[in-house]
Amino acid sequence: MQTHKAKQVAITIEAPMERRLRAALEEAGVTGYSILPVIGGSGRSGAWSAAGQVGLAGGMVQVVCIIRPERLDGLLDAAFAVVERHIGVVTVTDCDVLRAELF
């Protein structure tokens, strides 16, 4: 089976910023992504957990998308414009996809 090179971008950001991030990505032409809840972790400020929170205001989400390598810079510019002033992490990973026409 033939695979095709792609990039997986994972953006972990404060839940209240999700709508702004989605709008920025869509404006940059990124229409395919998944949004996952982040239930806890540890970072510069120490360990944290979403357990016991009343709402999403203090939580985190991760937006994951897979794109063609030539579209990476536009996605990163859009994501960084949102993430740079807030708590967040952006990672980029090489991956292979089976149906390149979807990306």
N, C-alpha and C positions, 0 to 999 in steps of 0.2 A: 504494500500500500504506500502511495506517495504522500509525503508530508511537505509542508511549506513553512518557511521561517516566518515568525511573528514575534511581537513583543507583548508581554503581559505586564500591565501597569496596575499596581495596587496602591490606593490612596486611603490612608487611615486618617480620619478627621473627626472633629467634634460633631456630634449629631445635629446640632442646630445649623451647621454650615452645609449640610447635605444638599439642600435645595439650591443654594448658591453655586456649589460645585457642579451639580448636574446641569444647571443653566450654562455655566462657563464651558463645560465639555460639549454640550449640544451646540453652542454657538461656534465652537471650534470644529464642528462636523463629526464629533464622536457621538454616535447614536446607540451603540451597543455596549451595555455594561450591566453588572450585577451589584446589588447593594446588600451587604451582610452586616448583621449586628456584631459588635465587638463586646464581649461580655466581661473582659478584664485584661489586665496586663501589668507591666512594670516598665517604668521609664526613668527619666532624669529626676522626677519628683517622687519616685518610689512606686510601690505596688498600689493598684487601684482595682475596684470591682464595681460592676453595674448593679450587683445584688443590693436590694433594699432601696433602690432609687424609685421615687414616685413616678417620674417621667423620664423622657429621653434627654432633657436639657443638660444633664451632666455626663451623658454617655458618649460613646464613640461609634462610628460606622466605618466600614471599609468598602470603597467603591473599586471594583475590579473590572478591567476591560482588556481585551486582546485586540491589537491593531497591527496593521502592516508597518514594518520598520520605517518606511518613508513618511509616515504620519506621526511618528513619535514626538518630534520637536513641537508641533502645534499642540498636541495634547499636553505635553509638559509645561508649555508656556501658559496654557489656560488653567491647569491645575495649580501651578505655582502662584499665579495671581490671586488665588483664593487661599491657599495654604500658608503663604509666607507670613501672614499676620496672626495666625492661629496655631493652636496645637495640631500637629499633623506630621505624617511621614509619607513619603512617596518612594516606592521601590519599582524598579524596572528589571524584568527577567526575560531572558531569551526563551522562546518556546516554539514548538512545532504544532501546526494545525492540519487537520485532514481536509477541510473544505475551505480553501483560500478565498473562494468567491464570497464568503460570508463576512470577510474582514476587509 
